[in-house]
Amino acid sequence: MSHRKKPVNSGVSAKISKATGRRSADLEHALEEALNRQAATAEILKVISNSPRQAQPVFDSIVQAGLRLFPEATISIALREADHVVVVAIAGPDPDGVEAWRHRFPSPLHPETIHGHVILNGTGIDIADVAAVQDRFMVGAGNFLASGYRAVTMLPISDGDTTVGGLAVLRSDTGELSTDQFEVLQTFAAQADIAIANTRLLNDMRAANETLENVSEQLAKYMPPQLYRSIIAGDQQAAIESHRKKLTIFFSDIVDFAEITDQLEAEELTSLLNEYLSEMSKIAQEHGAYFDKFIGDAMMFYFGDTDSRGIREDASACVRMAIAMQRRLADLQAGWRAQGFIDRPFRARIGINTGFCTVGNFGSDNRMDYTIIGREVNLTARLEAEAEPGGILLAAETYAMVKDWLRVEERDAVTVKGFPKPIRTYAVTGIYEEVAGHGDFIHYEDEFCTLTIDRDRMNSDQMARVAHSLKSILSDLER
């Protein structure tokens, strides 16, 4: 027995085919809309990432993306400014209509306007027919209708907990947005929130940084540059601690400063002293000194902490700094005399010493000072007091480190508490390379030999003895 297939009804087949095609078209349309939404969202996020300091590029990107997804609608972003609302971004299919709507702003921020309702209450609104709500929005509905808009959906734009504006889709036909369209609008509003928050946070950060920079600049003037840099770099901690280190210490003050102050008015004295301290500070900074303190006209610097170029190099830098200061003070003094500020010599005494000191933070947990203490500090202060006006007095250890290039005269030894023996001292009289070749001074130095002859301090018998010694040395060298 044979079986034959039952013929299919052609009408049913056509209906199935039509339904399948329609479903396929719907799926394709839905997929296309989803891809468009995804592309628009991605584009706005890209603008957000590229414009962290400004919200305007993000607003412009949002309304343009909205126009692509709502091609027959006008998309606008309006923000609150005091008691008014201003449009900051807008896009629509009709340029004339867009400009006409833009010119309606700024408008009052009033609870009976649609913008006012959204911004003041912080809630969104979806009006299918503006004409039906004229009683509710008596102040603002007329503007929408007069501009040709019958439906509007508006969501709040926020900065934190504060509503600052509204994102609107205005349509000429009545009807609400679909669920998918409303979700897209919510995404756009969230992106506007991000842009505003980013701008505010960055502006707040910029203002905080500017304040911090200003405070830092002011604080830097109240502390040594090296200490300031160490604190900023995180190398220096505000803790009561200290360590031992070999330093070269510098003390100076102005001779008879109290008498000079009696001759000057307060304003003149302030100007003169500030100029002196400023010029000396420049020289100290050029030579790498650590600024310890100013006490009226007195100054205290040291070399070897927090940075050190080596003990010998630190000592040399300190002595060269002292010489430069005395020379600069001579120039300043000539200028002050010419201006009539002073009628007597304005001279400084300087003492320099090298030795181990205790260096670190001293004080309390709430107030401390980074400084040095110890008997070597006391010795330096004593040397400064013993120096001649306009002079530089060195302790023996400092002189031992600079004697190869420095011209000095030995002075009386000083006795200082804490030192078992008197300290030999040396007064600076010049730098060899600056006086070598003069008729009364001979200086020669290389890797194996240093020769210094000061003929100005020698009588004829002494010069004869030196000449005889040199001939004998030369004879030995030529063997």
GUTORLO-519531 format. One record per residue (C-alpha): residue in one letter; y, z, x. Coordinates in steps of 0.1 Angstrom, whole numbers, plus 5000, padded with zeros to 4 digits. Each point is the difference from the previous one (the first is absolute). Example, Ala and Ser with C-alpha at 12.3 -4.5 7.8 and 13.67 -1.06 7.14 Angstrom:
<recs>
A495550785123S503449935014
</recs>
This chain:
<recs>
M500050005000S503349905014H503450194998R503349834998K503450175009K502350094971P503249795002V503250195008N502849994974S502849805016G502750204982V498850335014S499849855035A503649884998K501250344989I498250175029S501549755025K503550054986A499750385002T498749995035G502849775011R502650234984R498550315016S499949825033A503749904997D500950364990L498250135031E501749755022H503450104985A499350375004L498949945036E503149805008E502250284985A498150265020L500549805032N503749954993R500550374994Q498150085032A502149755020A503350134985T499050365008A499049925035E503349815006I502050304988L498050235022K500749775030V503750024993I499950384997S498350025034N502549765016S503150164985P499550385004R503750075003Q501249804970A498949994964Q501949694990P497549745015V497350184980F502049984968D500649635005S496349955007I499050194968V502149794976Q498949675016A496350114997G500750114965L501549664992R496849825011L497850234979F502449994970P501549655003E501850014967A501550345004T503050155019I499150275025S502650255010I500350325021A503050234991L500950325018R502150304991E503350045017A501750324989D500649954962H499449625000V497149765004V500249705023V497649715004V498849975036A497449724996I499449744972A498049684996G499449784969P499249644990D503749934990P502550055028D502950004975G498350264979V499350215031E503650005010A501150084965W497750304999R501250115035H503650004989R499350254973F499750265027P501050265011S499550154966P500350374989L497050225005H499750104963P497050154982E500449754972T499549715023I496549885010H500750055037G501550344993H497050104980V497649915028I502050145029L501250324983N496650084985G497849865028T497749834975G499149634996I500649804968D498449694985I502049854972A498449714982D503249924980V503450135011A501549924966A497750254984V501350295021Q503849944998D500450334981R498350185029F501949825028M503349944983V502049975033G497749775019A497849804977G502849764991N500349895037F496449905001L500249814968A503349835009S498449895032G497149844982Y497350265007R497950124971A497450215019V500250225031T497650215020M501650255024L498450255024P501850275020I500549975037S499950345018D501050175032G497750295002D500450204967T503349834992T500349684979V502549775017G499649674981G497949774979L497949695004A500249774970V498349694986L502349834974R498549744976S501649764975D497050034977T498950314982G496850185009E498650265024L498549945034S496349985003T498150295017D499549795032Q503749915001F501150364994E497850115029V501649745023L503450134990Q498850355008T498949885035F503449845006A501850324990A497850205023Q500949765029A503750044992D499550385002I498449965034A502949795013I502650264988A498050295014N499649825034T503749935001R501050354992L497550165024L501149775029N503650064993D499350384999M498149965032R502849805016A502650264990A497850285013N499549825033E503749945003T500750374993L497350095026E501449765026N503550154994V498750365003S498049905031E503049845016Q502050324994L497250235012A499749795032K503550105009Y499050374999M497049985023P499049845033P498949634997Q496750085016L499250284976Y501149794970R497749715011S497150245005I500450154966I500349664983A496949885019G498150314990D499550115036Q502150324996Q499050274975A502250274987A498050295014I500850295022E498449895033S500949935036H498649895033R500950015037K501549695017K501949915031L503549884990T503349925016I502850194982F503749924997F502950234991S503749924999D503250134986I503749945003V502050205026D502650244984F499449854966A501550304982E503349945018I499949634991T499550084963D503250225001Q502049695010L498849774972E500349994962A496750034981E499949634991E500749895036L497450245013T497449874975S500749645009L499850065037L496950214999N498249764977E500849715023Y498850195030L496750104984S499549654985E500449835034M497850265017S497349954973K500049635005I499450045037A497350264993Q498249774976E500249715025H498250215026G497450144976A501150364998Y498750244973F502950144980D499550374998K503350134988F503849995000I501850345001G503749924996D500949815032A496650095017M497049775000M496350055008F497649725006Y496649975016F497649745013G496250004998D499350074964T499249864975D499849695022S499750015038R500249725026G498650235027I501550325015R501849825028E501349734977D501150254975A502050195026S501649675013A501049904965C501650344994V502049995032R501149644995M501150104964A502150285014I501749775025A500749754972M501450284978Q502450125027R501349655006R500549934963L501850334996A502449905028D500849684980L500550204968Q502250255017A502349725013G500349864964W500750344985R502750075026A501649664992Q500150094963G501550345007F497050204987I499650205032D502250095029R497350175022P496749895014F497249974974R496850055021A496450094994R497550215019I496449895001G496850185010I496649845004N496650165007T496449904998G497250254992F497350114975C501450094965T498550114967V500849724976G499349984962N501050134966F501650344999G501250204970S498450074966D497849814976N503249914980R502449925028M499149905035D501549835031Y498249775024T501450125034I499150145035I500050355013G499250175033R501550115033E500549635011V502449964971N501950315011L500249875035T501549674988A502750194981R500850205031L500249685021E502549854975A502150325003E499949975038A500949635001E503549895011P502349854974G499049644997G496950075020I496249984996L497850285015L496349955005A497250255006A497849945030E497049864980T502249744983Y501649905033A496549965016M499349734974V503249805004K500950065037D498949645009W502949854982L502550284994R502750125023V500650384998E501450305018E498250335000R501850294984D499450374999A496750124986V500150184967T498050304989V498749994964K498050264981G496349904999F500049825033P498850205030K502149815025P503549855000I500049644988R501449745024T502649774984Y501449665007A503349844988V499949634993T502549805021G498849644995I497349754997Y498849845032E499949644988E503750044990V501250145033A497749835025G501849765023H503250215000G501350085034D499250374997F496649984984I496749845010H496949994978Y496849825005E496850034980D496749814997E496450094993F499450195033C503450125010T503250164986L503150045022T503350154989I503050065023D503350144987R502449955029D502850154980R498450345003M499249975038N502150075031S499749805032D497350235015Q497849984969M500349624999A499049985036R496950214994V499149784970A500549695020H497850145028S497350094975L500149654985K499649835034S497050235007I498449914967L500649635006S498450025034D497050164985L499749734973E500249725026R497150125021
</recs>
